[in-house]
Amino acid sequence: MPTTAQLEPTVLVIFGAGGDLAWRKLVPALYDLYLDHRLPERFTIVGIARRQQDDETFRSHLRQGVDSFSRRGKSADEPWREFADRISYLAEDFTQPDAGALLGRRLQELDEGTERPNRIFYLAIPPGLLEAAAGMLQRLGLCRDCQRDRIVVEKPFGRDLDSARALNRLLGEMFVESQIYRIDHYLGKETVQNILAFRFANSLFEPIWNRRYIDHVQITVAEKVGVEERGGYYERAGALRDMVQNHLLQILCLVAMEPPVSFDADEVRNKKVDVLRAIRPIRPEEVHQLAVRGQYGAGQYGAGAVPGYRNEPAVAGESVTETFAALKLNIGNWRWQGVPFYLRTGKRLSAKVSEVSIVFRPAPHQPFPAAAAEGWQPNRLVIRIQPEEGIVTRIQVKQPGTRFLLGAADMQFRYREAFRGTPPEAYETLLLDVMRGDATLFMRADQVECAWSVVSPVLEVWETVPPTDFPDYRAGSWGPEAADLLIAKEGHSWLQPVVTEE
């Protein structure tokens, strides 16, 4: 049986088990972990949702998700049967005052044995239901063991700073902070984690990782798709809340943090919080200079036309929700003083790509003739997160020929070429970390609040002063012209990502 005895017995309870997250991400990730012999020997999944259905119907539904979204492809009958035997379903409305009896009895049954299993309660539910689910767990005393009982909370964690603080207070009254795993799936991506390895396992780069050698940093997370069927959610969120407050700021922290003393979870997270606290607050009067928003209009992808945001399902006809956001941030500490960090993200952009570009300062002296250096470009290091995971270093070399002419060349490292096989999906890594009790890749309460503090001044101004020029970029472009002007003020320009077809 493909399991491991290295992990303690575990029961995973998924609230909202009938939803898209469990179907597309969680169960396919768990099934892949099972095939890779990574799950505990005693491992059980209990799904909770309102819909009435039996175990077999629930398992059949989950198998459709596994067949569609597992990185291993379609499931084979025998492995799936063995895995599905670990899955059961409870039809229960946890928002009701007397809810929880069925779950309590099921957990009591699963406790019978030589060792009481760890309990993981994954709240794969909308933010408005978190209080009801957490309250039920507290009322029934299902999370009393601070060492063995954990809850996982999905983003968005709050809508703004005040709501994030309120949610932290609520959870803090019910659970110990070490029990709470605030998940950001971006931190589970292989290349994002490898930023730590790249920086702190190689002595080659750390000496030049500072203001003396780095001119500026660009972080781009671009999506080719529109809002698809998430218009209702996106109308309440927007690009700044949906992507910048969590994903992009987490990447920034990994790039800018100081070397940790150890790989202890709180030590690593302390260093991230230090970065967020060092980001200079954006004053209301500076928002128009340091932040840009946009909304996509209709456009063309290949031979097909796509609608503008305001024509997407569940989107208001005069919506002022931003689908693009760009920020210039300054980190006020010794290492990064004077080095701007440019962040941009958007939907319906030219390509799907996520990358960090570290642009270095020019060489202090160039002895070459002017004609030789016409093609000169600054050195840069690009960490590609998706779709082509890898690291690229751009250097200057002499071009072949009888004349001395400089040209740019790339030294490339690609994960798929260096390491054979398919890397695990982000949720596989993060779910396994929850089972281990390793919180390194998860958000701590103070980290969440600091991240909201960075973007809150921008949100407040944008909500007070609605845009008058939406839509302001064409679907299939790289965003609004104002984003180019934002970075051009200091003589910079957005670097064109090298896009590889998926």
N, C-alpha and C positions, 0 to 999 in steps of 0.2 A: 504494500500500500504506500503510495507516494506521500509521505509525511516526514516530519523531523521531530525527534525527541528533545531537541535543544530548546524549544520554546515551551512555556508552561501551558497546561490546558486552558482553552479560551472559548468563551461564548461571545459571539458578535451579534448584537441586537441592532437591526436597522430600522429606525423609525422612518416612515415614508418609503417602505420597501416596494411599493407599487409605482414609484416615480421614475423619472428618466435617469436620475443619477445612479440609482441602484442598477437599473437595467443596462445602461451604456458603459458605466465606469466601474462601480464597486464589485459587482459579481463577476464580470469578465476578468478583473484584476485578481480576485480571489481564486478563480478557476485556474488562471495561469500560474499563480503561486502554488496551487495544489499540484499541477503537472510538474513544476520545478522542484517538488519535494521540500517546499519552504514552510508549509503550514504545520502547526502543532499536531501531534498524534491524536490528541483529543481536541477536536475543533468542531463547533456547531454554529450554524447561522440561524437566527430567528428573525423573520420578517414581520413587521407590524404595519398595517394600513387599515383603512376603514372598510374597504371592499370585502364582501363575503366571497370566499373561495376556499377550496381545499388545498392541501399540500401539493398534490399532483398538478393541479391547474397552475399554481404559483411556480412550481419548478419548470413546467413547460414554457411558461412566459419568460422565465429567466434564461432558459436555454436558447431561446430565439435571440436574446441580447448577446449571449456568449458567442453564438455562431456569427453574429454580425460584427462584433467589436473586439473579440479576443485577438491579441497579436499572434496567437497560435492557429488562427483560422477556425474552421468548423469543428465542433466537438465530435469525438468518437463515442460510440454508444457505451462501451464498458467504463472508461474513465468518467464520463458524465454521470453514469448511474451511481458509481461509488461516491462521487462528489455530491450529487443531489441527495443522497441518503442523509447527508449532514444538514439539510435545509428543511425548516418547517415554517409554518405561517400562522399568524394570529390575526383575526379580524377584530380590531379594537379601536375605538375612538378615544385617543388619549387626552382629548380636550374636555371630556366629561369629568365632573367632579369625582365620580366613583370608579373611574377607569383604572386598569392595572391589575385586576384580579387574575386574568388569564396569564399575563406575563409573569406575575409573581409565582403562580403555580408551576409554570414551565421552567423557570429558573430553579425553583426548589427541586424539581425532578432532575435537572441537569447537575445539581450540586451533589447528588448521591454518587458516591464513589470514593476512591482512596484519597483524592485531592480535590478541594473546591476550586473550580476553574476561575480564571480571571474573567471579568465582565467588561466588555467594550460596548458602549451605547453610542451608535453613530446616528446623529440627528440630521438625516438627509431630508430636511423639511424647510419650508419657507421661514424667514426670520420671525414672522408674526406668531409662529407656533412654538418657538423655542421655550418660552416661559411655561407653557402648558406641559410640554414634554419633560422639561427639567423639574418642574414642580411635582409631577407624578412620581418621578424617580426618587425625589427627596421624601415625599409623603410615604412611599412604600418602603423606604430604607434600603433601596437596592444598590446604593453607591456608598455604603458606610465604610468600606475598606479602602483607605487612601492609597494603599500599595497595589491592590489588585483590581480596583474598579476605576474605569476611565470613561470620559465622554468626549466625543469628537464633534466639533461645531464647524459647519461649512460657512464660507463667505457668502454674502456680504455680512461682515461682523459690524452691524450698525450702519446707519445711513449718514451720520456725521459724528463729530466729536462728542456731542452731548449724548446721543443715543448709544454710542460705543461705551462711554463711561457708565451709562445706566445698565447696559447689558453686562458689563464686567462686574458691577456691584451686585446684580441679580445672581449671576453664576457664583460669585465669590461668597455669597451668603449660603449657598447650597453645597458647594464643593470646595475642596482645597485646590489651589492654583495648579499644583502638580498633577491633578487629575484631568485638567482641561486641555484638550488638544485642538487648537484653532488651526484648521487646515487651509493651506494655500497650495493647490496642486502644482503650481509653477515651481515651488521649491523642491518638488520631487523629481524634476527633470534631470537627466543625467548631466547635461552640459551646465546647468545652473549649479549643481553640486560641485562640478569639476572646477568652478571658479576658485573654490577654496583650495583644492588640490594644486591647481595651476599657480596660485599666488604663494602658498605657504609650504609647498613641497619642493620648490625649485628656487635655489638661491640666485639664479640668473636674473630674475625680474624684480624681486623686492627692492633692491637698491635704487632702481630707477622709477619706482611706483610712487611718485610724489610730484609736487609742484615744480621742482627744478627741471624735470624732464618731460612731464606731460602737459600739453597745451590745453586740451579739453577732452571731454568724454561725451559720447553720444549713445543713447539707449533707445532702440527702436523695437516696438512690438506692433507689427502691421498684420492686419487680417484682410483677406481677399473677400470674404463673405460679408453680407449685410447682417441685419439682426435676425433674419430668418423668421422663426416662429416665436421669438423672444421679445416681440415688440412691447408687450404689456410690462414685462420686467424692465426692459431697457428705458422705457419712458420714465420710470422712477429712479433710474440709476444714472445713465450717461457714461461716457468714456472715462471721465476723471474718477468717478467712484468705482466703476467696474474694473478698471485696469491699472490706473496710476497709483491709487491709494494702497494697493496691495502688490500686484505683480512687479511693476516697474520700480517701486521704492525698495522692494526686497532685493532686486537685482543690484540696484544702486548700493545698498548696504554691503553686499558681498564684494563689490568692486572697491568700495571706499573704506571698509573697516580696518582697524588695526589688527596686527597678528594676535590671535588668542594665545593665552598661556597654555591651554590644553583644549582638547576637543569635547570637554564637558558641555552639556547642553546649555546651562545657564551662562557659562563663560562665553560661548559663541554668541548667544543672544544678547549678553551685556554689550559686546562690541558692536552689534548691530544697532542697539538702542543709542549708543554713544554717537553713531553717525546721524541718526534721525534728530537727536537733540542738537547736533552741531549745525544742521541746515538752517541757514538764516531765514527767519520768518519773512514772509511776503506781506508787506503792508498793503492795505486796501488801495492806496493811491498808486501802487506799483504793479497791480495786477495786469493792467493793459500793456505794460512793458515787458512783463516776465511770463505771461501766459497767453495762449492762443486756443480758441475753440473753433470747431467747424462741424458742418453737417453735410452729408453727401446728397447730391442730387442725382438725377438719372444719368446713366452712362452706358458704356459699351465694354463688354468682355468678349474678345474674339468676334464671332459673328452674331453674338446675342446681346440684346439690350436688357438692362436691369433697371428697376424703378429707383426713384429717390427715396430717402428715408421716410418722408411724409406720406408716401404711398404704400408703405409696408403694412402688413396686417397689425391691427391693434395699436396703431400710431396715430396721434392726433394730426389733423390736416394742417394745423399751423404750429406744430411742435417746435419748441426751442431747445430740445434736448441735444446735447453735443454728441456726435459720433466720432469726433477727432479731438484730441487734446495734446498740446505741447507746452512744456514748461522749461524755463531756465532756472536751475537751482545752484546756490553757492553754499559750500560747506566751510564754515568758519572755524577751521582748526589749523594746526601747524603743517600737516601734510598737504592739505588741499586748498589753502588760502589762494584765491585768485584763479582757480581752475574751474571754469563753468561746467556744469553737468546739464546736458540737454536731453530731455525725455520727450518722446512722441509715441502716440498710439492712435489707431483709428481703424474703422471698418470701411469696407469697399475701397481699399487702397490697391495699388498696382500689383502687389504680390503678398503672399503669406510668408512672413519672415520675422524672426526675432534674433537680434544680435546686439552686442556691445562693441563699440569702436573706441579704442584708446588711441588718441591722436597725439603724437609726440612733438615736441618743439623742434624747430630747425637746428641743424648742426651749427655750432657757434661761429664757424668760419668755413667758407667754401673756396678752396684755392683754384677751382676749375674755371676755365674760360666761360663767358656768358653763354656762348653758343652751345657748350657742352651740357649746360644745366637747364636748357629750355624745357625738358620733360621732367624736371625734378618734382617730386611729391614728398610731403612729410612722411616719415615712418609712421605706420599705424599697426595696431594689433587688434584683430577682430575675433571676438568670441561668438561663434554662431551657435545659437540655441536650437533653432529649427528653421527650415526643415533639414538642412544638411549640417548635422552636428559636427563641430570641429573648431579649430583655431588656425587663423591665418595671420602671418606676419609679413607686412609689406616693407621691402627694403629697396634701396637704390643700388643698381649694378651698372657696369659698363655694357652697353649694347654691342652685339657682335659687329665687327667691321673694322675698317682701317682708321676711322676717325674715333676720337674719344667723346662719346655721347652717353649721357646717363639715361637710364630708363628704370621703371618700376618692375619688380619681380616679386612673386609671392612664395613664401615658404609655408606649406600647408600640412595640416594634420587633420585627417578625417577619422572619426570614430569607427565608421562602418568598415574602413579599410584596415585600421590598426587592430581592431578587436572583432573577430568574426562572431556572427550571431546577432540576434536582435536584442537590444537593451530592454530592460523592464520598463513598463509604463510607469508614469509618475505615481499613480494610485497604488501600484504594487509596492513601491518603495515606502510610501507613507503608511499604508496599512500595516506593513511589516514592522515599521518603527513603532507604531502604537502598540502592537503586540509585545514588542521588546521593552516598552516603557521608555523609549528614547525620544525626547522632545526637541532635539536639536533643530529639526527642520520645521518646527511649528511655532506659531506666533504666541508670544507671551502678552499678558494684559497691557503692560506699559508700552510694549512695542506697537500694539494696535493703536493705542491712544496717541502716541507720538506720530505715527503715520497720518492719522486723521488731522493732527495739528498742522502738518505741512500743507495739506490741500484745503483745509477749512477756509482760510481767507479767500482763496480763489472761488470756492463754491459759493460763499456768501455774496461776493460781488457779482458773480454770474447770475445768481438767482434774483438779485436786486435790479440789475441792469440787463434786460433781455437783449439778445442779438437782433440786429435789424437787417442783416445780410444773408440769413440762412435761406436756402442751401448755398454754401460758399465754396464747395469743391465738387468736381465731377467724379462720379464713381469710376474707378479704374486709374485715377491719378494718385499722386503722392500727398494729397491733402491741400489745404488752402494756401494761397499765396502768402498770407500773414505768417505762416509757420516759417517760410523761407526768410522773411524779413526779420523774424525774431532772432534767428541765428546769424544773419548777415550783419547785424549791428556791430559785431566785434570781428568782422572779417572772416567768418566761418560759413560753411555751407553744409547741408546735410549730405552725408556720404551715400552714394547709391549702393544699396545692398546687391551682392552678387547672388542672383536667384537661380536655384537649381530646381528643375521640374521634379515634382514628387511622383 
